[in-house]
Amino acid sequence: MASGRAALDSNPFDDPSVQNAVHGGHDDDLESNPFDTDSLNPKGGHAYSQPLDEDEEELYPTSTRGTAPAHAMRDDDIARRERELEERERELDARTEHMRKFGRNNWPPFYPLVYHDIDAEIPPDSQDIMRHIYYLWLLLVATLIWNVPTTVIMAIFGVPSANFIGAIIYLVVIPPASFTLWYRPVYNGLMKEHSLFYYVYFLFGGFHLLFSLYAVVGYASTGCAGLLSAESAFINGKWLSGAFATVSSIGFVLQGAGNLWYYRLIFRHNREKGHTFEQAKAELASHGARAYLYVAGA
């Protein structure tokens, strides 16, 4: 009974566990860093003092280091594209205006029937050849025009070496025939590099060379005031007729000799490109007789 009374009389706060709780634990526990534990710092250091990994730094950049050159390149590319677009727009506007005035066809200028543009359609390495052939064709037309009044003058002054009716027929027939049968084929040949065009040109261009020889000689009553016509006029003392016939003869000679020169160059070009007569026949069978007549873009 005495022991029980002593237990009741004792101070319950004297219990060591209670005292420890009241004072918040041992002094060592109070002075220690609550974050300095192995669970929070498994590598033995402070968990929040470790440096970031390099990959993590790349994921979260803190500066614009290295981005300036990329922006400059992108701006240059955008500016270049804008210039190209502006240039294309100008070209389209020019073409639209041209087509509004003349349509797709632009030649001849006074009555457009076909599209003809050596700079736009012929490859750069063949443009000089094509341009010179075009000049020779224009010289042929100019000579035929000159040939008509020449024959008229010779008839007036009684020089029977030329026939002005034949000269008029040549002027009406030869320009469109030559343009269609040999000029346009060589134009399309250099533009498209199809065998058929070249062989059509060789055929009708060869006929034109024979006509040029015929015109240069200028037999009596042939309609061409050539060398024989000029000689006859001078022999008969018809100096004016002889002078006109001489100019006509020079025109026939120049265009004939020039066409012979470029006929040879085109023949060599055709061989270098590997075109054959078999290819020409195959293209004719595939496209039909209209193949060498269609214009650019067909």
KOLDO-876376 format. One record per atom (N, C-alpha, C, O): z, x, y; residue in one letter. Coordinates in steps of 0.2 Angstrom, whole numbers, plus 5000, padded with zeros to 4 digits. Layout:
BEGIN
ZXYA
...
***
This chain:
BEGIN
500050044994M
500050005000M
500050045006M
499750035011M
500350105006A
500450155011A
499750185013A
499550195018A
499450205007S
498750235008S
498250185011S
497850205015S
498350125009G
497850075012G
497950065019G
497550065023G
498650065021R
498750055028R
498550115032R
498250105038R
498550175029A
498350235033A
497550235034A
497350255039A
497250205029A
496450195029A
496350155035A
495850165038A
496750095036L
496550045041L
496750075048L
496350065053L
497250115048D
497550145054D
497050205057D
497050215063D
496650235052S
496250285055S
495650265059S
495450205059S
495450315064N
494850295068N
494250305065N
494050355062N
493850245065P
493250245061P
492750295064P
492250315061P
492850305071F
492350355074F
492450425072F
492050465074F
492950435069D
493050505067D
492650525061D
492650585059D
492350475058D
491850495052D
491350545055D
491050535060D
491250595051P
490750645053P
490050615054P
489650635059P
489850575050S
489150545050S
489050505057S
488550505060S
489650465059V
489650425065V
489550475071V
489250465075V
490050525071Q
490050575076Q
489350605077Q
489150615083Q
489050615072N
488350655072N
487850605075N
487450625079N
487950545074A
487450495076A
487550475084A
487050475088A
488250475085V
488450465093V
488150525097V
487850515102V
488250585095H
488050645099H
487250655098H
487050705101H
486950615094G
486150625094G
486050685089G
485450715090G
486450705084G
486250755080G
486550825082G
486950825087G
486350875078H
486650935079H
486350965086H
485750945088H
486651015089D
486351045095D
485751075093D
485251075098D
485651105088D
484951135086D
484451085086D
483851095088D
484551025084D
484050975083D
483850955090D
483350935092D
484450945095L
484250925102L
483850985106L
483450965110L
483951045104E
483651095108E
482951115105E
482551145109E
482751085099S
482151105096S
481551065099S
481651005102S
480951085099N
480351045101N
480150995096N
479951015090N
480150935098P
479950885092P
479250885090P
479150865085P
478850925094F
478150935092F
477950995088F
477451005086F
478551035088D
478451105084D
478551095077D
479051115074D
478151055073T
478251045066T
477651065063T
477051065065T
477751075056D
477151095052D
476651045051D
476051055050D
476950985051S
476450925050S
475950915056S
475450895055S
476250925062L
475750925068L
475350985069L
474850985073L
475551045067N
475251105068N
475151145061N
475551195060N
474751125057P
474651155051P
474451225051P
474651255046P
474151245056K
473851315056K
474351365059K
474251425060K
474951335061G
475451375064G
475451385071G
475851425074G
475051355075G
474951355082G
475051285085G
475151235081G
474951285092H
474951215095H
474351175093H
473751205094H
474351115091A
473851075089A
473351065095A
472751065094A
473651065101Y
473151045107Y
472951105111Y
472651105117Y
473151165108S
472951225112S
472351265108S
472151315111S
472051235103Q
471551265099Q
470851255103Q
470751195106Q
470451305104P
469751295107P
469351245104P
469351235098P
468851215108L
468351165105L
467851205101L
467651265103L
467551175096D
467051205092D
466451205096D
466351165101D
465951255095E
465351265099E
464951205099E
464651185103E
464951175093D
464451115092D
464751055096D
464351015099D
465451045096E
465750995100E
465551005108E
465450955112E
465551075110E
465351085117E
464651065118E
464551035124E
464251075114E
463551045115E
463450975115E
463050945119E
463950935111L
463850865111L
464150835118L
463950785120L
464550875121Y
464850855127Y
464750905133Y
465250935135Y
464150915135P
463950965140P
464350945147P
464450885149P
464650995150T
464950985156T
464651015162T
464851015168T
463951035161S
463551065167S
462851045166S
462651025160S
462451065171T
461651055170T
461351115169T
460751125170T
461751165166R
461451235165R
460851225160R
460951195155R
460251255162G
459651255158G
459251195158G
458751185155G
459451145162T
458951085163T
458451085168T
457951055168T
458551135173A
458151135179A
457451155177A
456951125179A
457251205173P
456651215171P
456251165167P
455651145168P
456651125163A
456351065159A
456151015164A
455550985163A
456551005169H
456350955174H
455750975178H
455250935180H
455651035180A
455151065183A
454451055179A
453951035182A
454551075173M
453951065168M
453750995168M
453150975168M
454150945167R
454050875167R
453750855173R
453250815173R
453950875179D
453650855185D
452950875186D
452550845189D
452850945184D
452150965184D
451650925180D
451150915182D
451950915174D
451450875169D
451350805172D
450750785172D
451850775175I
451750705178I
451250715184I
450750675185I
451250765188A
450850775194A
450150785191A
449650765194A
450050825186R
449350835183R
449050775181R
448450765182R
449450735177R
449150675174R
448950625180R
448450585180R
449350625185E
449150585191E
448550605194E
448150565196E
448450665195R
447850695198R
447250675193R
446650655196R
447350685187E
446750665182E
446650585182E
446050565182E
447150545183L
447050475184L
446650455190L
446150415190L
446850495196E
446450485202E
445750505202E
445350465204E
445650555198E
444950575198E
444550535193E
443950515195E
444850505188R
444450455184R
444350395188R
443850365187R
444850375192E
444750315196E
444150315201E
443750275202E
444150375204R
443550395208R
442850385205R
442450355207R
442850415199E
442250415195E
442050345193E
441450325193E
442550305191L
442350245189L
442150195195L
441750155194L
442450215200D
442250175206D
441550195208D
441150145210D
441350255208A
440750275210A
440250245205A
439650225207A
440350245198R
439950215193R
439850145194R
439350115194R
440450105196T
440350035197T
439950025203T
439549975203T
440050055208E
439650045214E
438850055213E
438450025215E
438750115209H
438050125207H
437750075203H
437250045204H
438150045198M
437849995194M
437849925197M
437449885196M
438249925203R
438149855207R
437549855210R
437249805211R
437349915213K
436749925217K
436049925212K
435549885213K
436149965207F
435549975203F
435549945196F
435049945192F
436149925193G
436249915186G
436249975182G
436350035185G
436249965176R
436250025171R
435650075173R
435750135172R
435050045174N
434450085175N
434450115182N
434650085187N
434250175183N
434250205189N
433550245191N
433450275196N
433050245186W
432450275187W
431850235185W
431850195180W
431350235189P
431250275195P
431650235201P
431750175200P
431750275206P
432250245211P
431950185215P
432350135216P
431350175215F
431050115219F
430950055215F
430950005217F
431050065208Y
431050005203Y
431350035197Y
430950045192Y
431950035196P
432350065190P
432150025184P
432149965183P
431850065179L
431750045172L
432150075167L
432250045162L
432350135168V
432750175163V
433250205166V
433250215172V
433750225162Y
434350275165Y
434150345164Y
433950365158Y
434150385169H
433950455169H
434350495173H
434450485179H
434750535170D
435250585173D
435350645169D
435750645165D
435050695171I
435050765167I
435750795168I
435950815162I
436050795173D
436750825174D
437250785170D
437650815167D
437150715169A
437650685165A
437550675158A
437950675154A
436850685156E
436750665149E
436450725145E
436550735139E
436250775148I
435950835144I
436550895144I
436850905149I
436650925138P
437150975138P
437051035143P
436451045144P
437551065145P
437451115151P
436951175149P
436551195153P
436951195142D
436551245141D
435751225140D
435351275140D
435651165141S
434951135140S
434751105147S
434151085147S
435151105152Q
434951065158Q
434451105162Q
433951065164Q
434351165162D
433851205166D
433151195163D
432651175166D
433151195156I
432551185153I
432251105154I
431651095156I
432751065153M
432550995154M
432350975162M
431850945163M
432751015166R
432551005173R
431851025175R
431450995179R
431651085172H
431051115173H
430451075170H
429951065173H
430551045164I
430051005161I
429950945166I
429450915166I
430550915169Y
430450855173Y
430050875179Y
429650835181Y
430150935182Y
429750955188Y
429050965186Y
428650945190Y
428950985180L
428250995178L
427850925177L
427350915178L
428250875174W
428050805174W
427850775181W
427350745182W
428350795186L
428150765193L
427550805195L
427150775199L
427450865194L
426850905196L
426250875193L
425750865196L
426250855187L
425750815184L
425550755187L
424950745189L
426050715189V
425950655193V
425650665199V
425150635202V
425950715203A
425650735210A
424950755209A
424550745214A
424750795204T
424050815203T
423650765202T
423050765205T
423850715198L
423350655196L
423250615203L
422750585204L
423750615207I
423750575213I
423250615218I
422750585221I
423350675218W
422850715222W
422150715220W
421650715223W
422050705213N
421450705210N
420950645212N
420350655212N
421350595214V
420950535216V
420550545222V
419950535222V
420850555228P
420450575234P
420050625233P
419450635237P
420150675229T
419750735228T
419050715225T
418550725228T
419050665220T
418450645217T
418050595222T
417450595222T
418450555226V
418150515231V
417750555236V
417150545238V
418050615239I
417750655243I
417150685240I
416650695244I
417150705234M
416650745231M
416050695230M
415450705231M
416250625228A
415650575228A
415350565234A
414750555235A
415750565240I
415450545246I
415050605249I
414450585251I
415150665247F
414750725249F
414250745244F
413950795244F
414150695239G
413650705234G
413750765229G
413250795227G
414350775227V
414450825222V
414650785216V
415150755215V
414150785211P
414150745205P
414650775199P
414550755194P
415050815201S
415450845196S
416150815194S
416450825189S
416250755197A
416850715196A
416750645196A
416250625200A
417150605193N
417050535193N
417750505195N
418250505192N
417650475201F
418350445204F
418550385200F
419150375200F
418150345196I
418350295192I
418750315187I
419350295185I
418550375184G
418950405178G
419650435181G
420150435178G
419650455187A
420250485190A
420750425191A
421350435190A
420450365193I
420950315194I
421250295187I
421850275187I
420850295182I
421050275176I
421650325173I
422150305171I
421450385174Y
421950435172Y
422650425176Y
423150435173Y
422550405183L
423150395187L
423550335184L
424250345184L
423250285182V
423650225180V
423850235173V
424450215171V
423550275168V
423750275161V
424150335160V
424650325156V
424050395162I
424350455160I
425050465162I
425450475158I
425250445168P
426050455170P
426450415165P
426950435162P
426350345164P
426850305160P
426750325153P
427250335149P
426150345150A
426050365143A
426350435142A
426750445137A
426350485147S
426650545146S
427350545146S
427750575142S
427650495151F
428350495151F
428650465145F
429150485142F
428350415142T
428550375136T
428450415130T
428850415125T
427850455129L
427650485123L
427950555122L
428050575116L
428050595127W
428250665126W
428850685131W
429250725129W
428850655137Y
429450675141Y
430050645139Y
430550675138Y
430050575138R
430650545135R
430950575128R
431550575127R
430450585124P
430650615117P
431050675118P
431550685115P
430750725122V
431150785123V
431750785126V
432250815125V
431850735131Y
432450715135Y
432950695130Y
433550715130Y
432750645125N
433250615120N
433450675115N
433950675112N
432950715114G
433050765109G
433550815111G
434050835107G
433550835117L
434050885120L
434750845121L
435250885120L
434650785122M
435350745123M
435650735117M
436250745116M
435250705111K
435550685105K
435550735099K
435850725094K
435050785100E
434950825095E
434750795088E
435050805083E
434250745089H
433950715083H
433250735081H
432850745086H
433150755075S
432550785073S
431950745075S
431450775078S
431950675075L
431350635076L
431150645083L
430550645084L
431550645088F
431350655095F
430950715096F
430450715099F
431150775093Y
430750835094Y
430050835091Y
429550855094Y
430050805085Y
429350795082Y
428850755085Y
428250765085Y
429150695088V
428750655092V
428450695098V
427950685100V
428950735101Y
428750775107Y
428250825105Y
427750835109Y
428250855099F
427750905097F
427150875096F
426550905098F
427050815094L
426450785092L
426150765099L
425550785100L
426450725103F
426150705109F
426150755115F
425650755119F
426650805115G
426550855119G
425950905118G
425650925122G
425850905111G
425250945110G
424650915112G
424150945115G
424550845112F
423950815115F
423950825122F
423350825125F
424550825125H
424550835133H
424250905134H
423950915139H
424450955130L
424151015132L
423451025131L
423051055135L
423150985126L
422450985126L
422150945132L
421550965134L
422450895134F
422150855140F
422250905146F
421750905150F
422750945147S
422850995152S
422251045152S
421951055158S
422051065146L
421551115146L
420851075148L
420451105152L
420751015146Y
420150975148Y
420150965155Y
419650975158Y
420750955158A
420750935166A
420651005169A
420251005175A
420951055167V
420851125171V
420051145171V
419851165176V
419751135165V
419051145165V
418651105170V
418251125174V
418751035169G
418450995174G
417650985173G
417350995178G
417450965167Y
416750955166Y
416550895171Y
416850855173Y
415850895172A
415550845176A
415650775173A
415650765167A
415850735178S
415950665177S
416450645172S
416450595169S
416950695172T
417550685168T
418150645171T
418550615168T
418150645178G
418650615181G
419150665183G
419650645187G
419150725182C
419650775183C
419250835188C
418750865185C
419450845194A
419250895198A
419550955196A
420050985199A
419250995191G
419451055189G
419051115192G
418751115197G
419051165188L
418751235190L
417951225191L
417751245196L
417651185186L
416951185186L
416751135192L
416251145196L
417151085194S
417051045200S
417151085206S
416651075211S
417651125207A
417751165213A
417151215213A
416851225219A
416951245208E
416351295208E
415751255210E
415351285214E
415551195207S
414951155209S
414951145217S
414451145220S
415551125219A
415651105226A
415451165231A
415151165236A
415751225229F
415651285233F
414951305233F
414651325238F
414651305227I
413951315226I
413451275231I
412951305233I
413651215231N
413251165235N
413451165242N
413151125246N
413851215244G
414051215251G
414551165254G
414651155260G
414851125249K
415351075251K
416051105251K
416351095246K
416151135257W
416851175257W
417451125257W
417951145254W
417351075260L
417951025260L
418051005253L
418651005250L
417550985249S
417650955242S
417851015238S
418251005234S
417651075239G
417851135235G
418551145236G
418951165232G
418851145243A
419551155244A
419951105240A
420451125237A
419751045241F
420150985237F
420151005230F
420650995226F
419551015227A
419551025220A
419951095218A
420151095212A
419951145222T
420351205221T
421151185220T
421451205215T
421351145225V
422051125224V
422151085218V
422651095215V
421751035216S
421850995210S
421851045204S
422151035200S
421351095204S
421351135198S
421951175198S
422251185192S
422251205203I
422851235203I
423451195200I
423851215196I
423451135202G
423951085200G
423951075192G
424451085189G
423351065190F
423251065182F
423351125179F
423651125173F
423251185182V
423351245178V
424151255178V
424351275173V
424451245184L
425251255184L
425551215179L
426051235175L
425451145179Q
425851105175Q
425651115167Q
426051115163Q
424951135166G
424751145159G
425151215156G
425351215151G
425151265160A
425451325158A
426151325158A
426451345153A
426451285162G
427151275162G
427351235156G
427851255152G
427051185154N
427151145148N
427051185142N
427351175137N
426551225142L
426451265136L
427051315135L
427251325129L
427351345140W
427851385140W
428451355137W
428851375133W
428651295140Y
429251255137Y
429151225131Y
429551205127Y
428451205129Y
428351185122Y
428551235117Y
428851225112Y
428451305119R
428651355114R
429351365114R
429651375109R
429751355120L
430451355120L
430751305116L
431251315112L
430551245117I
430751185113I
430651195105I
431151175101I
430051225104F
429951235096F
430451285094F
430751275088F
430651335097R
431151385095R
431851355095R
432251365090R
431951315100H
432651275100H
432751235094H
433251225091H
432151195092N
432151145087N
432251185080N
432651165076N
431951245079R
432051285073R
432851315073R
433151315068R
433051335079E
433751365079E
434251315077E
434751325074E
434151255079K
434651195078K
434551175070K
434951125068K
434051195067G
433951175060G
433651105059G
433751075053G
433351085064H
432951015063H
432351025058H
432051075058H
432250975054T
431650985049T
431250915050T
431450865052T
430650925047F
430250865047F
430550805042F
430450745043F
430850835037E
431150785032E
431650745036E
431750685034E
432050775040Q
432650745044Q
432250695048Q
432550635049Q
431750715051A
431350665056A
431150605052A
431250545055A
430850615046K
430650555042K
431250505040K
431150445040K
431750545039A
432350505037A
432650465043A
432850405042A
432650495049E
432850455055E
432350395056E
432650345059E
431750415055L
431250355057L
431350295052L
431350245054L
431450315046A
431650265041A
432250225042A
432350165041A
432750255045S
433350225046S
433350185053S
433650125053S
433050215058H
433050175064H
432450135066H
432450095070H
431950155063G
431250115064G
430850155070G
431150205073G
430350125072A
429850155077A
430150155084A
429950195088A
430650115085R
430950105091R
431450165093R
431750175098R
431550205088A
432150255088A
432050305094A
432450325098A
431350325095Y
431250375100Y
431150345107Y
431050385112Y
431150275107L
431050245114L
431650225117L
431650215123L
432250225113Y
432850195116Y
433150245121Y
433050305120Y
433450215126V
433650265132V
434450275130V
434750255125V
434750315135A
435350345134A
435850285133A
435850235137A
436350295129G
436850245127G
436650195122G
437050155120G
436050195120A
435850145115A
436050165108A
435950135103A
***
